[in-house]
Amino acid sequence: MRVWVIYALPHEQYLEQLDVPEGTTAAEAVQMSGLPEAHPDIDLNVNKLGIFAKLVKGDQVLKEDERVEIYRSLPRKPRDAHAVDDKKERIRARKERRNASS
C-alpha cells in the first residue's frame, strides 16, 4: 500500500513516499519514513499528525494514497501576531502625533 509522509519547515519541505503493509498506523508510517531520525525536533508525543489537513491520532490506520502530515508548533498564533503588530502600530502612530504637535 502506498502512502506519503510530509514534514514542512519554513524553507524546506520533506515528502517521503512509502510502501507499507495494510494496517499500518500514522505513527508507524512516520517512524518508517526516517524523518524523526533526520529531524530530532519531531517528537510524536508533542507533534500532532494529520491526514489531508484533518487531525488524527497516531493509532489511525492508513488507507491507500493517504498523506500523513507532521505538524510543528508555531512560535505564536497568527491572530496573536496580528494583534501585537496592530498594537505596535497604534503606539507608533500615537508617538508620531505627540511629536508632531510639540
Biopython code that builds the backbone (N, CA, C, O; Angstrom):
import numpy as np
from Bio.PDB.StructureBuilder import StructureBuilder

atoms = [
    (1, "MET", "N", (0.854, -1.169, 0.000)),
    (1, "MET", "CA", (0.000, 0.000, 0.000)),
    (1, "MET", "C", (0.902, 1.234, 0.000)),
    (1, "MET", "O", (1.884, 1.285, 0.740)),
    (2, "ARG", "N", (0.575, 2.215, -0.819)),
    (2, "ARG", "CA", (1.396, 3.418, -0.936)),
    (2, "ARG", "C", (0.805, 4.551, -0.090)),
    (2, "ARG", "O", (-0.392, 4.827, -0.160)),
    (3, "VAL", "N", (1.661, 5.206, 0.714)),
    (3, "VAL", "CA", (1.283, 6.388, 1.498)),
    (3, "VAL", "C", (2.430, 7.387, 1.441)),
    (3, "VAL", "O", (3.537, 7.047, 1.024)),
    (4, "TRP", "N", (2.166, 8.605, 1.856)),
    (4, "TRP", "CA", (3.188, 9.641, 1.928)),
    (4, "TRP", "C", (3.271, 10.173, 3.350)),
    (4, "TRP", "O", (2.287, 10.179, 4.089)),
    (5, "VAL", "N", (4.462, 10.618, 3.714)),
    (5, "VAL", "CA", (4.676, 11.298, 4.994)),
    (5, "VAL", "C", (5.307, 12.643, 4.655)),
    (5, "VAL", "O", (6.288, 12.714, 3.915)),
    (6, "ILE", "N", (4.734, 13.702, 5.201)),
    (6, "ILE", "CA", (5.171, 15.060, 4.871)),
    (6, "ILE", "C", (5.525, 15.814, 6.149)),
    (6, "ILE", "O", (4.839, 15.719, 7.167)),
    (7, "TYR", "N", (6.620, 16.565, 6.059)),
    (7, "TYR", "CA", (7.036, 17.446, 7.152)),
    (7, "TYR", "C", (7.527, 18.738, 6.518)),
    (7, "TYR", "O", (8.418, 18.715, 5.669)),
    (8, "ALA", "N", (6.956, 19.858, 6.920)),
    (8, "ALA", "CA", (7.310, 21.140, 6.317)),
    (8, "ALA", "C", (7.945, 22.067, 7.345)),
    (8, "ALA", "O", (7.412, 22.275, 8.434)),
    (9, "LEU", "N", (9.086, 22.611, 6.976)),
    (9, "LEU", "CA", (9.768, 23.647, 7.739)),
    (9, "LEU", "C", (9.579, 24.956, 6.986)),
    (9, "LEU", "O", (9.094, 24.933, 5.855)),
    (10, "PRO", "N", (9.941, 26.093, 7.565)),
    (10, "PRO", "CA", (9.707, 27.367, 6.867)),
    (10, "PRO", "C", (10.309, 27.438, 5.455)),
    (10, "PRO", "O", (9.709, 28.030, 4.558)),
    (11, "HIS", "N", (11.470, 26.850, 5.259)),
    (11, "HIS", "CA", (12.119, 26.973, 3.951)),
    (11, "HIS", "C", (12.422, 25.632, 3.303)),
    (11, "HIS", "O", (13.107, 25.580, 2.282)),
    (12, "GLU", "N", (11.924, 24.552, 3.882)),
    (12, "GLU", "CA", (12.160, 23.221, 3.327)),
    (12, "GLU", "C", (10.933, 22.347, 3.568)),
    (12, "GLU", "O", (10.258, 22.470, 4.590)),
    (13, "GLN", "N", (10.656, 21.465, 2.615)),
    (13, "GLN", "CA", (9.580, 20.507, 2.770)),
    (13, "GLN", "C", (10.145, 19.119, 2.491)),
    (13, "GLN", "O", (10.977, 18.935, 1.602)),
    (14, "TYR", "N", (9.685, 18.169, 3.254)),
    (14, "TYR", "CA", (10.132, 16.793, 3.094)),
    (14, "TYR", "C", (8.921, 15.926, 2.777)),
    (14, "TYR", "O", (7.923, 15.943, 3.498)),
    (15, "LEU", "N", (9.021, 15.179, 1.703)),
    (15, "LEU", "CA", (7.949, 14.304, 1.257)),
    (15, "LEU", "C", (8.541, 12.926, 1.023)),
    (15, "LEU", "O", (9.405, 12.747, 0.165)),
    (16, "GLU", "N", (8.076, 11.963, 1.785)),
    (16, "GLU", "CA", (8.566, 10.592, 1.661)),
    (16, "GLU", "C", (7.417, 9.701, 1.207)),
    (16, "GLU", "O", (6.378, 9.629, 1.862)),
    (17, "GLN", "N", (7.617, 9.022, 0.076)),
    (17, "GLN", "CA", (6.633, 8.039, -0.376)),
    (17, "GLN", "C", (7.063, 6.681, 0.160)),
    (17, "GLN", "O", (8.226, 6.294, 0.049)),
    (18, "LEU", "N", (6.106, 5.965, 0.741)),
    (18, "LEU", "CA", (6.410, 4.669, 1.351)),
    (18, "LEU", "C", (5.463, 3.598, 0.838)),
    (18, "LEU", "O", (4.301, 3.863, 0.533)),
    (19, "ASP", "N", (5.978, 2.399, 0.752)),
    (19, "ASP", "CA", (5.139, 1.218, 0.550)),
    (19, "ASP", "C", (5.064, 0.532, 1.903)),
    (19, "ASP", "O", (6.065, 0.035, 2.420)),
    (20, "VAL", "N", (3.858, 0.511, 2.471)),
    (20, "VAL", "CA", (3.677, -0.035, 3.812)),
    (20, "VAL", "C", (2.655, -1.166, 3.767)),
    (20, "VAL", "O", (1.823, -1.211, 2.860)),
    (21, "PRO", "N", (2.707, -2.077, 4.731)),
    (21, "PRO", "CA", (1.710, -3.150, 4.772)),
    (21, "PRO", "C", (0.342, -2.622, 5.204)),
    (21, "PRO", "O", (0.247, -1.603, 5.887)),
    (22, "GLU", "N", (-0.698, -3.316, 4.804)),
    (22, "GLU", "CA", (-2.056, -2.982, 5.260)),
    (22, "GLU", "C", (-2.067, -2.964, 6.791)),
    (22, "GLU", "O", (-1.390, -3.768, 7.432)),
    (23, "GLY", "N", (-2.831, -2.053, 7.363)),
    (23, "GLY", "CA", (-2.935, -1.974, 8.814)),
    (23, "GLY", "C", (-1.892, -1.076, 9.463)),
    (23, "GLY", "O", (-1.855, -0.960, 10.688)),
    (24, "THR", "N", (-1.041, -0.435, 8.660)),
    (24, "THR", "CA", (-0.027, 0.476, 9.211)),
    (24, "THR", "C", (-0.713, 1.721, 9.756)),
    (24, "THR", "O", (-1.631, 2.257, 9.135)),
    (25, "THR", "N", (-0.261, 2.174, 10.921)),
    (25, "THR", "CA", (-0.833, 3.377, 11.528)),
    (25, "THR", "C", (-0.049, 4.610, 11.100)),
    (25, "THR", "O", (1.039, 4.511, 10.533)),
    (26, "ALA", "N", (-0.624, 5.767, 11.383)),
    (26, "ALA", "CA", (0.032, 7.028, 11.035)),
    (26, "ALA", "C", (1.386, 7.147, 11.737)),
    (26, "ALA", "O", (2.371, 7.541, 11.112)),
    (27, "ALA", "N", (1.444, 6.813, 13.022)),
    (27, "ALA", "CA", (2.704, 6.904, 13.772)),
    (27, "ALA", "C", (3.740, 5.924, 13.231)),
    (27, "ALA", "O", (4.924, 6.253, 13.154)),
    (28, "GLU", "N", (3.307, 4.738, 12.860)),
    (28, "GLU", "CA", (4.243, 3.759, 12.295)),
    (28, "GLU", "C", (4.812, 4.247, 10.968)),
    (28, "GLU", "O", (5.999, 4.071, 10.694)),
    (29, "ALA", "N", (3.965, 4.859, 10.147)),
    (29, "ALA", "CA", (4.431, 5.391, 8.857)),
    (29, "ALA", "C", (5.460, 6.494, 9.076)),
    (29, "ALA", "O", (6.455, 6.568, 8.355)),
    (30, "VAL", "N", (5.225, 7.348, 10.066)),
    (30, "VAL", "CA", (6.191, 8.413, 10.361)),
    (30, "VAL", "C", (7.531, 7.796, 10.751)),
    (30, "VAL", "O", (8.579, 8.236, 10.278)),
    (31, "GLN", "N", (7.499, 6.790, 11.600)),
    (31, "GLN", "CA", (8.744, 6.122, 12.009)),
    (31, "GLN", "C", (9.431, 5.469, 10.815)),
    (31, "GLN", "O", (10.651, 5.554, 10.680)),
    (32, "MET", "N", (8.654, 4.817, 9.947)),
    (32, "MET", "CA", (9.217, 4.149, 8.771)),
    (32, "MET", "C", (9.847, 5.138, 7.790)),
    (32, "MET", "O", (10.761, 4.786, 7.044)),
    (33, "SER", "N", (9.353, 6.377, 7.797)),
    (33, "SER", "CA", (9.838, 7.377, 6.845)),
    (33, "SER", "C", (11.276, 7.799, 7.124)),
    (33, "SER", "O", (11.973, 8.264, 6.222)),
    (34, "GLY", "N", (11.723, 7.640, 8.371)),
    (34, "GLY", "CA", (13.070, 8.072, 8.742)),
    (34, "GLY", "C", (13.161, 9.551, 9.070)),
    (34, "GLY", "O", (14.233, 10.034, 9.433)),
    (35, "LEU", "N", (12.057, 10.282, 8.949)),
    (35, "LEU", "CA", (12.085, 11.719, 9.247)),
    (35, "LEU", "C", (12.417, 12.033, 10.707)),
    (35, "LEU", "O", (13.131, 13.004, 10.958)),
    (36, "PRO", "N", (11.929, 11.249, 11.692)),
    (36, "PRO", "CA", (12.306, 11.565, 13.079)),
    (36, "PRO", "C", (13.808, 11.464, 13.336)),
    (36, "PRO", "O", (14.340, 12.199, 14.168)),
    (37, "GLU", "N", (14.493, 10.570, 12.638)),
    (37, "GLU", "CA", (15.948, 10.468, 12.812)),
    (37, "GLU", "C", (16.651, 11.649, 12.139)),
    (37, "GLU", "O", (17.635, 12.170, 12.665)),
    (38, "ALA", "N", (16.152, 12.064, 10.993)),
    (38, "ALA", "CA", (16.758, 13.179, 10.263)),
    (38, "ALA", "C", (16.440, 14.531, 10.904)),
    (38, "ALA", "O", (17.194, 15.491, 10.747)),
    (39, "HIS", "N", (15.316, 14.598, 11.628)),
    (39, "HIS", "CA", (14.885, 15.847, 12.268)),
    (39, "HIS", "C", (14.536, 15.559, 13.722)),
    (39, "HIS", "O", (13.392, 15.225, 14.031)),
    (40, "PRO", "N", (15.509, 15.686, 14.612)),
    (40, "PRO", "CA", (15.276, 15.361, 16.028)),
    (40, "PRO", "C", (14.182, 16.202, 16.686)),
    (40, "PRO", "O", (13.696, 15.842, 17.758)),
    (41, "ASP", "N", (13.784, 17.322, 16.060)),
    (41, "ASP", "CA", (12.717, 18.141, 16.636)),
    (41, "ASP", "C", (11.347, 17.475, 16.495)),
    (41, "ASP", "O", (10.380, 17.925, 17.109)),
    (42, "ILE", "N", (11.252, 16.406, 15.695)),
    (42, "ILE", "CA", (9.994, 15.668, 15.583)),
    (42, "ILE", "C", (9.873, 14.732, 16.778)),
    (42, "ILE", "O", (10.700, 13.841, 16.977)),
    (43, "ASP", "N", (8.831, 14.950, 17.564)),
    (43, "ASP", "CA", (8.540, 14.112, 18.725)),
    (43, "ASP", "C", (7.062, 13.757, 18.650)),
    (43, "ASP", "O", (6.206, 14.625, 18.821)),
    (44, "LEU", "N", (6.759, 12.506, 18.400)),
    (44, "LEU", "CA", (5.365, 12.110, 18.220)),
    (44, "LEU", "C", (4.533, 12.258, 19.487)),
    (44, "LEU", "O", (3.308, 12.159, 19.434)),
    (45, "ASN", "N", (5.185, 12.495, 20.633)),
    (45, "ASN", "CA", (4.441, 12.799, 21.854)),
    (45, "ASN", "C", (4.033, 14.272, 21.897)),
    (45, "ASN", "O", (3.149, 14.656, 22.663)),
    (46, "VAL", "N", (4.684, 15.092, 21.072)),
    (46, "VAL", "CA", (4.423, 16.532, 21.052)),
    (46, "VAL", "C", (3.767, 16.953, 19.742)),
    (46, "VAL", "O", (2.729, 17.614, 19.747)),
    (47, "ASN", "N", (4.371, 16.570, 18.623)),
    (47, "ASN", "CA", (3.860, 16.966, 17.311)),
    (47, "ASN", "C", (2.539, 16.262, 17.015)),
    (47, "ASN", "O", (2.371, 15.073, 17.284)),
    (48, "LYS", "N", (1.621, 17.024, 16.460)),
    (48, "LYS", "CA", (0.339, 16.443, 16.065)),
    (48, "LYS", "C", (0.463, 15.900, 14.649)),
    (48, "LYS", "O", (1.326, 16.325, 13.881)),
    (49, "LEU", "N", (-0.403, 14.962, 14.318)),
    (49, "LEU", "CA", (-0.426, 14.363, 12.991)),
    (49, "LEU", "C", (-1.768, 14.647, 12.340)),
    (49, "LEU", "O", (-2.784, 14.837, 13.010)),
    (50, "GLY", "N", (-1.743, 14.672, 11.023)),
    (50, "GLY", "CA", (-2.971, 14.859, 10.275)),
    (50, "GLY", "C", (-2.937, 14.051, 8.999)),
    (50, "GLY", "O", (-1.877, 13.631, 8.535)),
    (51, "ILE", "N", (-4.108, 13.842, 8.442)),
    (51, "ILE", "CA", (-4.238, 13.229, 7.127)),
    (51, "ILE", "C", (-5.055, 14.200, 6.298)),
    (51, "ILE", "O", (-6.221, 14.462, 6.594)),
    (52, "PHE", "N", (-4.433, 14.732, 5.258)),
    (52, "PHE", "CA", (-5.071, 15.733, 4.393)),
    (52, "PHE", "C", (-5.684, 16.858, 5.231)),
    (52, "PHE", "O", (-6.854, 17.200, 5.061)),
    (53, "ALA", "N", (-4.885, 17.427, 6.136)),
    (53, "ALA", "CA", (-5.228, 18.602, 6.948)),
    (53, "ALA", "C", (-6.298, 18.336, 8.011)),
    (53, "ALA", "O", (-6.871, 19.282, 8.552)),
    (54, "LYS", "N", (-6.573, 17.086, 8.315)),
    (54, "LYS", "CA", (-7.515, 16.757, 9.384)),
    (54, "LYS", "C", (-6.733, 16.036, 10.474)),
    (54, "LYS", "O", (-6.072, 15.033, 10.205)),
    (55, "LEU", "N", (-6.806, 16.546, 11.712)),
    (55, "LEU", "CA", (-6.065, 15.942, 12.813)),
    (55, "LEU", "C", (-6.480, 14.499, 13.044)),
    (55, "LEU", "O", (-7.662, 14.158, 13.014)),
    (56, "VAL", "N", (-5.472, 13.655, 13.278)),
    (56, "VAL", "CA", (-5.718, 12.247, 13.598)),
    (56, "VAL", "C", (-4.791, 11.845, 14.733)),
    (56, "VAL", "O", (-3.803, 12.524, 15.012)),
    (57, "LYS", "N", (-5.112, 10.749, 15.377)),
    (57, "LYS", "CA", (-4.232, 10.194, 16.409)),
    (57, "LYS", "C", (-3.215, 9.278, 15.744)),
    (57, "LYS", "O", (-3.418, 8.821, 14.619)),
    (58, "GLY", "N", (-2.139, 9.019, 16.438)),
    (58, "GLY", "CA", (-1.080, 8.174, 15.897)),
    (58, "GLY", "C", (-1.517, 6.766, 15.579)),
    (58, "GLY", "O", (-0.905, 6.095, 14.748)),
    (59, "ASP", "N", (-2.585, 6.302, 16.243)),
    (59, "ASP", "CA", (-3.038, 4.930, 16.004)),
    (59, "ASP", "C", (-4.049, 4.824, 14.857)),
    (59, "ASP", "O", (-4.644, 3.767, 14.644)),
    (60, "GLN", "N", (-4.237, 5.916, 14.129)),
    (60, "GLN", "CA", (-5.133, 5.910, 12.965)),
    (60, "GLN", "C", (-4.564, 4.981, 11.894)),
    (60, "GLN", "O", (-3.426, 5.158, 11.460)),
    (61, "VAL", "N", (-5.349, 3.995, 11.470)),
    (61, "VAL", "CA", (-4.922, 3.061, 10.423)),
    (61, "VAL", "C", (-5.041, 3.758, 9.076)),
    (61, "VAL", "O", (-6.062, 4.375, 8.771)),
    (62, "LEU", "N", (-3.986, 3.654, 8.274)),
    (62, "LEU", "CA", (-3.930, 4.353, 6.989)),
    (62, "LEU", "C", (-4.602, 3.565, 5.877)),
    (62, "LEU", "O", (-4.716, 2.340, 5.918)),
    (63, "LYS", "N", (-5.046, 4.332, 4.873)),
    (63, "LYS", "CA", (-5.615, 3.748, 3.661)),
    (63, "LYS", "C", (-4.692, 4.096, 2.494)),
    (63, "LYS", "O", (-3.838, 4.976, 2.605)),
    (64, "GLU", "N", (-4.871, 3.413, 1.403)),
    (64, "GLU", "CA", (-4.082, 3.637, 0.187)),
    (64, "GLU", "C", (-4.094, 5.118, -0.198)),
    (64, "GLU", "O", (-5.139, 5.768, -0.180)),
    (65, "ASP", "N", (-2.908, 5.640, -0.548)),
    (65, "ASP", "CA", (-2.709, 7.004, -1.054)),
    (65, "ASP", "C", (-2.988, 8.108, -0.042)),
    (65, "ASP", "O", (-3.179, 9.257, -0.438)),
    (66, "GLU", "N", (-3.019, 7.796, 1.255)),
    (66, "GLU", "CA", (-3.201, 8.860, 2.240)),
    (66, "GLU", "C", (-1.871, 9.563, 2.501)),
    (66, "GLU", "O", (-0.795, 8.988, 2.330)),
    (67, "ARG", "N", (-1.977, 10.808, 2.913)),
    (67, "ARG", "CA", (-0.804, 11.642, 3.181)),
    (67, "ARG", "C", (-0.797, 11.989, 4.664)),
    (67, "ARG", "O", (-1.674, 12.707, 5.145)),
    (68, "VAL", "N", (0.196, 11.477, 5.385)),
    (68, "VAL", "CA", (0.345, 11.779, 6.807)),
    (68, "VAL", "C", (1.175, 13.046, 6.920)),
    (68, "VAL", "O", (2.285, 13.122, 6.393)),
    (69, "GLU", "N", (0.635, 14.030, 7.603)),
    (69, "GLU", "CA", (1.325, 15.306, 7.782)),
    (69, "GLU", "C", (1.778, 15.431, 9.229)),
    (69, "GLU", "O", (1.008, 15.182, 10.157)),
    (70, "ILE", "N", (3.024, 15.814, 9.409)),
    (70, "ILE", "CA", (3.566, 16.044, 10.754)),
    (70, "ILE", "C", (3.511, 17.543, 10.983)),
    (70, "ILE", "O", (4.149, 18.309, 10.261)),
    (71, "TYR", "N", (2.753, 17.963, 11.982)),
    (71, "TYR", "CA", (2.592, 19.388, 12.262)),
    (71, "TYR", "C", (3.597, 19.830, 13.312)),
    (71, "TYR", "O", (3.806, 19.150, 14.316)),
    (72, "ARG", "N", (4.202, 20.957, 13.071)),
    (72, "ARG", "CA", (5.114, 21.534, 14.059)),
    (72, "ARG", "C", (4.391, 22.688, 14.736)),
    (72, "ARG", "O", (3.470, 23.271, 14.164)),
    (73, "SER", "N", (4.800, 23.013, 15.934)),
    (73, "SER", "CA", (4.145, 24.106, 16.642)),
    (73, "SER", "C", (4.612, 25.433, 16.058)),
    (73, "SER", "O", (5.764, 25.587, 15.653)),
    (74, "LEU", "N", (3.705, 26.365, 16.029)),
    (74, "LEU", "CA", (4.040, 27.696, 15.542)),
    (74, "LEU", "C", (4.559, 28.515, 16.713)),
    (74, "LEU", "O", (4.126, 28.311, 17.847)),
    (75, "PRO", "N", (5.484, 29.443, 16.458)),
    (75, "PRO", "CA", (6.024, 30.242, 17.549)),
    (75, "PRO", "C", (4.951, 31.084, 18.238)),
    (75, "PRO", "O", (5.011, 31.300, 19.448)),
    (76, "ARG", "N", (3.987, 31.551, 17.481)),
    (76, "ARG", "CA", (2.839, 32.245, 18.062)),
    (76, "ARG", "C", (1.686, 32.133, 17.079)),
    (76, "ARG", "O", (1.890, 31.950, 15.879)),
    (77, "LYS", "N", (0.489, 32.245, 17.596)),
    (77, "LYS", "CA", (-0.686, 32.104, 16.748)),
    (77, "LYS", "C", (-0.771, 33.300, 15.799)),
    (77, "LYS", "O", (-0.470, 34.424, 16.202)),
    (78, "PRO", "N", (-1.171, 33.079, 14.561)),
    (78, "PRO", "CA", (-1.270, 34.193, 13.610)),
    (78, "PRO", "C", (-2.150, 35.335, 14.111)),
    (78, "PRO", "O", (-1.832, 36.504, 13.892)),
    (79, "ARG", "N", (-3.252, 35.005, 14.780)),
    (79, "ARG", "CA", (-4.131, 36.056, 15.285)),
    (79, "ARG", "C", (-3.396, 36.893, 16.333)),
    (79, "ARG", "O", (-3.524, 38.117, 16.350)),
    (80, "ASP", "N", (-2.624, 36.235, 17.212)),
    (80, "ASP", "CA", (-1.862, 36.953, 18.225)),
    (80, "ASP", "C", (-0.790, 37.819, 17.573)),
    (80, "ASP", "O", (-0.533, 38.936, 18.021)),
    (81, "ALA", "N", (-0.173, 37.313, 16.532)),
    (81, "ALA", "CA", (0.865, 38.070, 15.837)),
    (81, "ALA", "C", (0.281, 39.350, 15.263)),
    (81, "ALA", "O", (0.896, 40.411, 15.361)),
    (82, "HIS", "N", (-0.906, 39.261, 14.661)),
    (82, "HIS", "CA", (-1.543, 40.463, 14.107)),
    (82, "HIS", "C", (-1.907, 41.440, 15.208)),
    (82, "HIS", "O", (-1.738, 42.648, 15.041)),
    (83, "ALA", "N", (-2.401, 40.944, 16.323)),
    (83, "ALA", "CA", (-2.779, 41.815, 17.434)),
    (83, "ALA", "C", (-1.558, 42.567, 17.962)),
    (83, "ALA", "O", (-1.647, 43.762, 18.244)),
    (84, "VAL", "N", (-0.431, 41.892, 18.099)),
    (84, "VAL", "CA", (0.797, 42.542, 18.569)),
    (84, "VAL", "C", (1.256, 43.586, 17.565)),
    (84, "VAL", "O", (1.626, 44.697, 17.943)),
    (85, "ASP", "N", (1.233, 43.228, 16.285)),
    (85, "ASP", "CA", (1.649, 44.185, 15.255)),
    (85, "ASP", "C", (0.726, 45.404, 15.228)),
    (85, "ASP", "O", (1.192, 46.533, 15.075)),
    (86, "ASP", "N", (-0.583, 45.176, 15.376)),
    (86, "ASP", "CA", (-1.536, 46.295, 15.394)),
    (86, "ASP", "C", (-1.280, 47.204, 16.592)),
    (86, "ASP", "O", (-1.327, 48.427, 16.462)),
    (87, "LYS", "N", (-1.010, 46.616, 17.757)),
    (87, "LYS", "CA", (-0.755, 47.422, 18.951)),
    (87, "LYS", "C", (0.509, 48.259, 18.771)),
    (87, "LYS", "O", (0.530, 49.432, 19.144)),
    (88, "LYS", "N", (1.565, 47.667, 18.202)),
    (88, "LYS", "CA", (2.802, 48.420, 17.961)),
    (88, "LYS", "C", (2.538, 49.584, 17.012)),
    (88, "LYS", "O", (3.066, 50.680, 17.205)),
    (89, "GLU", "N", (1.722, 49.346, 15.987)),
    (89, "GLU", "CA", (1.401, 50.398, 15.020)),
    (89, "GLU", "C", (0.623, 51.532, 15.699)),
    (89, "GLU", "O", (0.882, 52.702, 15.420)),
    (90, "ARG", "N", (-0.326, 51.203, 16.585)),
    (90, "ARG", "CA", (-1.084, 52.248, 17.291)),
    (90, "ARG", "C", (-0.173, 53.067, 18.204)),
    (90, "ARG", "O", (-0.309, 54.288, 18.283)),
    (91, "ILE", "N", (0.756, 52.399, 18.893)),
    (91, "ILE", "CA", (1.689, 53.110, 19.778)),
    (91, "ILE", "C", (2.587, 54.026, 18.964)),
    (91, "ILE", "O", (2.815, 55.172, 19.353)),
    (92, "ARG", "N", (3.108, 53.531, 17.823)),
    (92, "ARG", "CA", (3.965, 54.340, 16.964)),
    (92, "ARG", "C", (3.212, 55.566, 16.441)),
    (92, "ARG", "O", (3.753, 56.671, 16.429)),
    (93, "ALA", "N", (1.961, 55.366, 16.010)),
    (93, "ALA", "CA", (1.162, 56.470, 15.481)),
    (93, "ALA", "C", (0.888, 57.503, 16.574)),
    (93, "ALA", "O", (0.924, 58.704, 16.303)),
    (94, "ARG", "N", (0.616, 57.061, 17.800)),
    (94, "ARG", "CA", (0.361, 57.969, 18.914)),
    (94, "ARG", "C", (1.599, 58.816, 19.208)),
    (94, "ARG", "O", (1.495, 60.023, 19.431)),
    (95, "LYS", "N", (2.792, 58.163, 19.207)),
    (95, "LYS", "CA", (4.041, 58.900, 19.450)),
    (95, "LYS", "C", (4.290, 59.927, 18.356)),
    (95, "LYS", "O", (4.734, 61.041, 18.634)),
    (96, "GLU", "N", (4.005, 59.554, 17.114)),
    (96, "GLU", "CA", (4.205, 60.495, 15.998)),
    (96, "GLU", "C", (3.273, 61.700, 16.121)),
    (96, "GLU", "O", (3.680, 62.830, 15.852)),
    (97, "ARG", "N", (2.015, 61.459, 16.528)),
    (97, "ARG", "CA", (1.076, 62.566, 16.705)),
    (97, "ARG", "C", (1.532, 63.504, 17.811)),
    (97, "ARG", "O", (1.439, 64.725, 17.686)),
    (98, "ARG", "N", (2.040, 62.901, 18.925)),
    (98, "ARG", "CA", (2.532, 63.732, 20.030)),
    (98, "ARG", "C", (3.728, 64.560, 19.597)),
    (98, "ARG", "O", (3.804, 65.747, 19.912)),
    (99, "ASN", "N", (4.659, 63.953, 18.882)),
    (99, "ASN", "CA", (5.843, 64.674, 18.427)),
    (99, "ASN", "C", (5.513, 65.749, 17.412)),
    (99, "ASN", "O", (6.173, 66.787, 17.371)),
    (100, "ALA", "N", (4.496, 65.515, 16.588)),
    (100, "ALA", "CA", (4.094, 66.488, 15.570)),
    (100, "ALA", "C", (3.427, 67.700, 16.217)),
    (100, "ALA", "O", (3.554, 68.817, 15.715)),
    (101, "SER", "N", (2.717, 67.489, 17.327)),
    (101, "SER", "CA", (2.018, 68.598, 17.980)),
    (101, "SER", "C", (2.921, 69.378, 18.927)),
    (101, "SER", "O", (2.527, 70.436, 19.419)),
    (102, "SER", "N", (4.112, 68.881, 19.188)),
    (102, "SER", "CA", (5.027, 69.574, 20.117)),
    (102, "SER", "C", (5.774, 70.682, 19.482)),
    (102, "SER", "O", (6.573, 71.346, 20.142)),
]
sb = StructureBuilder()
sb.init_structure("model")
sb.init_model(0)
sb.init_chain("A")
sb.init_seg("    ")
for serial, (resi, resn, name, xyz) in enumerate(atoms, 1):
    if name == "N":
        sb.init_residue(resn, " ", resi, " ")
    sb.init_atom(name, np.array(xyz, "f"), 0.0, 1.0, " ", f" {name:<3s}", serial, name[0])
structure = sb.get_structure()
